[in-house]
């Protein structure tokens, strides 16, 4: 289809057309609805002859008071346009200006097209110029970035989906016995001894490492009987769990706090009581437990900040603790009444809420400061629902019976998840890895672009204990003497 751009000469200054009137491009139609158009004096305006000077007028217009001899005003300045021309354009300025603007734009478009067709090598550049001038989206171009997207494109951070944010580096597993797998069997022999860490092959960190293809390797350092205050107190020593976390750690799981709260001693006090029917032994510990919870908020905050400082890009997944007794107990569990069980469940729930709120505050600081990485809470409170300690097929180890006449013994592994319980906890961790927090995740662009297998391997074990295992596993080199200072009975939740 022909356009005005087909003939570039169309946009030059036209010669006078004897049939076109004073200015051919400004000529009005001679008829409208069959009625001849009349000039101001009732007759048509007479055009100049073919030899007329384009810059002059044949005579004054009907309403023009200019000098017919000179074609200009008596008061006109030298070089000024004749009054006849100025008068005519003053009357028709809006129409004429629109026409000139339209002609100029069309002329520019025609020139661009001519250059594009005549010089193929510059077509891409001319097209880009045209798109830039007009703000158009040209064929094959991506849609323009929004202001927010453009900022992110140029940012030092890069947005990643939850799973990629967890898998690009090493995975470091920290915590106490609920994370080491104490009670789940199949222990690493070097850790299965009194005062040892009791790391199980059935623990959820092992299951997570098997489920995903991390660019790095699992560094499994959770240890039975550890407390949050231990994790802080041991910083700077080879025994430290936190020191195992390094720059290229992409995922950290942490389950800590049960020993700070003293949950196993609390249970023991509830169960092993004299006289046996004393019914306030549990609730009498309420004030002491509340104080420990409040103290642990500060401890956990420091633990998470220390981890984040060492691995700024890591997703830090903080686990709570599972409910030990049914939501609606139906009877006694050994010496624990229904009310005792409900109270112990409420203690676990309140403690989980303390952990959750602390994690949210830490993550709020990270996100609010436009930092990378995250701190996320993993809710495992109902992970053992239907399989609590009193169930026929419990996913928790029950209490250990002593010799006849010795009463009840609350062993180290009592009230700890079995292998099945660890699998259920792993499901909750897996869901958090894949779904992520309810916000966008970022990692440092430079960090993820420069990471490689050698860097990841060199960081396993941390700066105070660098190791380079040939088989891709972590050598257990953490001394256990520190943990052995406390007897199993005094170690808390272990």
C-alpha positions, 0 to 999 in steps of 0.5 A: 500500500502506497504511503506518503513516504513513497515519494520524498519529493512530496515533502519539498516546498511545492511550486505554485500550481495555476489551478491550486490557488495562492498556496497549493497545499493550503487550498480549500476544496472548491465545493462542499456538498455541491455549494461553490465556496466564495471568497470574502468579496463574493468571488474567488481569490485570483492567483498570481501568474506562473511567473509570479515571485513566490515570495510576493503577493499579487495584491492586498487581500480583501481585509489587508490594509498594506501598501499595494505598491510595495506589498508591505506595511508602512511600519514593517521592519527591513527583512520582515515578511510582507504584511499580506503574507503575514496577514494570511498566515495569521488568519490560518496559523493553526491549520498551516502549523499543523500541516507543516508539523505533519509534513516535517514528521513525514519527511523525516520518516521518508528520509529514514526509510530511504537511507535504510533502503539505500544503505543496508549496512546501516539498517540496524542502526537506523532502526535502533535510532528510530525506536529510540526516538519514538520510544517504540518496541521494535520487532524482536526486541524484549519489552522495555524494563520497568523502573524496578526491573531496571534497578534490579538488572543493574544491582549487585544482587541477583534474584533467584528462586528458592531451590536455586538459592539453597543449592548453589554452594555447600550445605552446613547442618548445625544444632543439637540432638534433634538435628544430629539424629540422636535416637534414630540409630545407625550412628557414625561410630566416631560419634557414638560414645558417651558424651559424643555427638551421636550423628545418625545416617537417618538424621534429616540433614543426611536425607536432605543432602541425598534428595538434592544436588548441591553444587557443594557438599554436606558438612554435618556438624550438629551435635547431641547435648549442644546449646545455643550458648555453646555455639556462641562460647566456642566461636574461635575454637576448632570445636565451634559449629558456627566456624564451619559456616563459610562464604560459599555456604548456600544452606544452613539448617539449625535446630537449637534451644532445647538444651538451653530451655532444659526440656529433658530435665523439665520432663524428668522433674515432671515424671520422676517425682516424689511422692508419685502423685504430686500433681504440681511438679510440672507447672511449678517450673513455669516461671523458670522456663519463662525466664529461660525462653526470654534469655534464649531470644537473645542467644538465638539472635546472636547465633543467627547474626553470626551465621549470617555474617559468615555466609551472607548469601545463605538461606538459614533454616531454623527448625522448631521442635515437634509436639511430644504428646497427642493434641488431645491425650486420652489418658496417662502416659506413665506418671504424666496426667492428661493435664501434664501432657497438655502443659508440656505441649504448651511449653513446646508451642510457646518455645516454638513461637519464641524461636519463630518470632526471633527468626522473623525479626532477624530476617526482617533486618536482613531484608530491610537492609537490602542484604542477600540471604535469609533467615527462615523458620521451619514449623515441625510442631505437628510433624509427628502428629498421630505418632507421638510418644504414646502411640502404638507406632510412635515416631518418638523414643519413649522413656527407658524403664530401669531395673525393677525397683529402680523406677523410670529412667529418662535416657539420652535418647528418650523423647527423640525422633526415630528414623521415621520421625526424622523422615517426617521432619525432613519433609518439612525442611524439604517443603521449606527449601522448595517453597521458600519464604514469603518474600524474594530471595537474592544472592550476590552476583559476584559470589555465585558467578565465581563459585567452583568445585575447588572453592567449595571443597576448600571451605569444608570444615571452616577456616579453623579446620580446613579439610579436603576430603577425597571421597566428598564426605566430611571427616569428623574432626571435632573433639568431643571432650567438651561435650563429655564434660556434661553427663547425659543426665545433665545435658538437657534435650541433647 
